[in-house]
Amino acid sequence: MARGFSPAESVSFKWTNPKGEPVNDFVQYPAVGQGGENTKISHLRVKKIVFDPNNSYKCEAANSVGVKNISLLPAGGNVKRPSVYILAPPEQIQNETVTLTCYVKDFYPKEVFVSWLADDDHLKPGKGRPFRESETADLECVVRDLPSSEVCITLQANGADISEVNCVDVTQSENIQSVTIDFTIPKEHQKKDKTFTCTVRSLFKSWTSKPTGNIFGDPTVELSVVPNVSGSSSNPEKLVCSGTGFDPKIRWIPDSEAKTGPVVTVGENGCVKVYSEKLVSQQEWNQGIKFTCEITDQLNAKTIHKNISICAVNERSSQLADVYLLGPSLSDVRSRTDVNLTCLVIGHRVKDFTVQWKMDRPDSNLTHNTQRPQVHANGTQSIQSTLKVPVRTWDAYSVFTCEVKPLCSGDAQKKHISKTRDPKRPTVRIFKPSDSDLCGSQNTSLLCMVTGFFPSEISVHWQLNVTQLDASRFTNSPVVSDVGAEGYSIYSALILPASQWKEDMYSCIVSHESSQNPIIATLENLYASLTHSAPTAKLLQGSNELVCLAFGFSPSAINITWLLGLTEMSDHRVTSPAEDPDGKFSIRSHLHLPPTKWAPGEVYSCRVTHITGVLLLNISKPEIFEEAIFMNENKAESIPHESLEEPWKMACSFLVLFLLSLLYGCTVTLVKVKTT
């Protein structure tokens, strides 16, 4: 017996014999109680042929909190000393013979020997009477420690006398230690609202016994199944039925031989209790057959019954399961004549579920194979049913249905599947780890992200150069549904050993029914960013800024500063290093410099600092005699000298031509004057 534990059904029992071998043929009763004060009993029967009172049996009670052990002798632990009473003869003292009764009660085991002595001499054994059967309802009143006077004894119902007065004169015999009176309860008082007492009255005092219970109440019945503590699926289920009443009889439906009983006991309240056990094969139990225990009180011919079955004792959660219907693999579709559809059922008691396959063609003849239930470490179970169909049937967009139905419920789950008519092509990208992870002492991973594909069936693997890598080198995540989009995603992580630095080509190969050819993402020059390469730098001039460009360097850490003469400038911005396809990096730095702030002769410098060295690039503006600057009064900006050269040349040409014309005119005039 285990007491004081919680929750109610957390305790299980184990028995071992004197040799230390486990014993499985024991009874374990359901726990009773409430809160943290629960009690649970286990009962082991030991055969006489193997019984040895000197060797003890070990009982172990355990739950998640702890384990308690106790050693018990099969009989010695339950032996109870009997209480013995000498009952006064019901005959009057004047009779020639009297009957003495030895009343023995409250003993265990049931084997007992009773002998009589007169003045220490053994007498001829009397007649034993274990039980007295009667067609009437009788109560027995036993009175002890009688006073030395006449006493009268009556039977009362709810405090009112219902029997004749039975008087005994104790003064005439000092040897009378107790008196037993039998009372027959009248029919009119055999009601469930009646309780009975025995009242003893003397001249000056009266005594009343404790009242009985409602011995004529309606019969009761309790029916339960004993947990299978051995865990074996082949052991029969044990049903336990108990009932109470005045004269109860027990019967099993369907009628079959019971393992024990009925066992009849009488409680302190006077009610009779019957008890019986029944073994049911696993085949019958798992079919959901209903078993009935019927209690009939023969006194009032009232009958009560209770039913039990696997559906009645299993929790609601055992009738719940998740169903997944999986399509064929791509390799099967493209390389085989038949493909497999898989229906996976996951729950807590999946052996109570049936799986059926259906097809949208009424004349289809489907055959499937359902595996035995598998038990997992987290306490769940699963069954898997596989349906083989021709590839041509699958390619014809036939609709297949997996119907999963629990044993104890008419509600079936149905999952449908067919070949997708509008598949979506996945997007494949490879993400490399950071430089700090690549050069670290721990292994790192390449990540291949595959997104936006439909349906969910997909194959992802890796290649190194042209060689396919073993599946142990990479890990694929489960396929998950994209949030807010009709598609799925998966990622694959390729392990990169820290000790191997090779400039190889890594490829993530994705196969999906949306494409006849594999979809490939490639990454080269993985470790190029870790090789030291000096940058190449150029200094460029814009309209309002100077730009310093550095490229072709690795690793990515670099610093660019600007100098005016020997003074460091702060008015500049730098982009983040960008990785090029060859694994090298590039970067730009912009120095804001309007022409009006750049005086002739000033030298600006771009200094590039990298782990491989320092580069310094200079640029300056020529003196004013090399580049004249004219100011236009109508404009705020300067006018270069080249923009004024063309009008000046035109003016000079015009002046020369004018002088030549004037000289020609004067010469012609002089010649004409001389001639005249």
Secondary structure as GFF3:
##gff-version 3
##sequence-region A 1 676
A	DSSP	beta_strand	2	5	.	.	.	ID=ss1
A	DSSP	beta_strand	12	16	.	.	.	ID=ss2
A	DSSP	beta_strand	22	23	.	.	.	ID=ss3
A	DSSP	beta_strand	26	28	.	.	.	ID=ss4
A	DSSP	beta_strand	32	34	.	.	.	ID=ss5
A	DSSP	beta_strand	37	40	.	.	.	ID=ss6
A	DSSP	beta_strand	42	44	.	.	.	ID=ss7
A	DSSP	three_ten_helix	48	50	.	.	.	ID=ss8
A	DSSP	beta_strand	57	62	.	.	.	ID=ss9
A	DSSP	beta_strand	67	72	.	.	.	ID=ss10
A	DSSP	beta_strand	83	87	.	.	.	ID=ss11
A	DSSP	beta_strand	101	105	.	.	.	ID=ss12
A	DSSP	beta_strand	117	118	.	.	.	ID=ss13
A	DSSP	beta_strand	121	122	.	.	.	ID=ss14
A	DSSP	beta_strand	138	144	.	.	.	ID=ss15
A	DSSP	beta_strand	150	157	.	.	.	ID=ss16
A	DSSP	beta_strand	160	161	.	.	.	ID=ss17
A	DSSP	beta_strand	166	169	.	.	.	ID=ss18
A	DSSP	three_ten_helix	170	172	.	.	.	ID=ss19
A	DSSP	beta_strand	178	184	.	.	.	ID=ss20
A	DSSP	three_ten_helix	187	189	.	.	.	ID=ss21
A	DSSP	beta_strand	196	201	.	.	.	ID=ss22
A	DSSP	beta_strand	206	208	.	.	.	ID=ss23
A	DSSP	beta_strand	220	226	.	.	.	ID=ss24
A	DSSP	beta_strand	237	245	.	.	.	ID=ss25
A	DSSP	beta_strand	248	253	.	.	.	ID=ss26
A	DSSP	beta_strand	260	266	.	.	.	ID=ss27
A	DSSP	beta_strand	272	280	.	.	.	ID=ss28
A	DSSP	alpha_helix	282	286	.	.	.	ID=ss29
A	DSSP	beta_strand	291	297	.	.	.	ID=ss30
A	DSSP	beta_strand	302	308	.	.	.	ID=ss31
A	DSSP	alpha_helix	310	313	.	.	.	ID=ss32
A	DSSP	three_ten_helix	316	319	.	.	.	ID=ss33
A	DSSP	beta_strand	321	326	.	.	.	ID=ss34
A	DSSP	alpha_helix	330	335	.	.	.	ID=ss35
A	DSSP	beta_strand	338	347	.	.	.	ID=ss36
A	DSSP	three_ten_helix	350	352	.	.	.	ID=ss37
A	DSSP	beta_strand	353	359	.	.	.	ID=ss38
A	DSSP	beta_strand	368	370	.	.	.	ID=ss39
A	DSSP	beta_strand	374	375	.	.	.	ID=ss40
A	DSSP	beta_strand	381	390	.	.	.	ID=ss41
A	DSSP	alpha_helix	391	395	.	.	.	ID=ss42
A	DSSP	beta_strand	400	406	.	.	.	ID=ss43
A	DSSP	beta_strand	413	417	.	.	.	ID=ss44
A	DSSP	beta_strand	427	431	.	.	.	ID=ss45
A	DSSP	alpha_helix	435	438	.	.	.	ID=ss46
A	DSSP	beta_strand	444	453	.	.	.	ID=ss47
A	DSSP	beta_strand	459	464	.	.	.	ID=ss48
A	DSSP	beta_strand	467	468	.	.	.	ID=ss49
A	DSSP	three_ten_helix	471	473	.	.	.	ID=ss50
A	DSSP	beta_strand	474	476	.	.	.	ID=ss51
A	DSSP	beta_strand	480	481	.	.	.	ID=ss52
A	DSSP	beta_strand	488	496	.	.	.	ID=ss53
A	DSSP	beta_strand	506	511	.	.	.	ID=ss54
A	DSSP	beta_strand	519	523	.	.	.	ID=ss55
A	DSSP	three_ten_helix	528	530	.	.	.	ID=ss56
A	DSSP	beta_strand	536	541	.	.	.	ID=ss57
A	DSSP	beta_strand	545	553	.	.	.	ID=ss58
A	DSSP	beta_strand	558	564	.	.	.	ID=ss59
A	DSSP	beta_strand	567	569	.	.	.	ID=ss60
A	DSSP	beta_strand	572	574	.	.	.	ID=ss61
A	DSSP	beta_strand	578	579	.	.	.	ID=ss62
A	DSSP	beta_strand	585	592	.	.	.	ID=ss63
A	DSSP	three_ten_helix	595	597	.	.	.	ID=ss64
A	DSSP	beta_strand	603	610	.	.	.	ID=ss65
A	DSSP	beta_strand	613	620	.	.	.	ID=ss66
A	DSSP	beta_strand	629	631	.	.	.	ID=ss67
A	DSSP	beta_strand	638	640	.	.	.	ID=ss68
A	DSSP	alpha_helix	642	675	.	.	.	ID=ss69
###
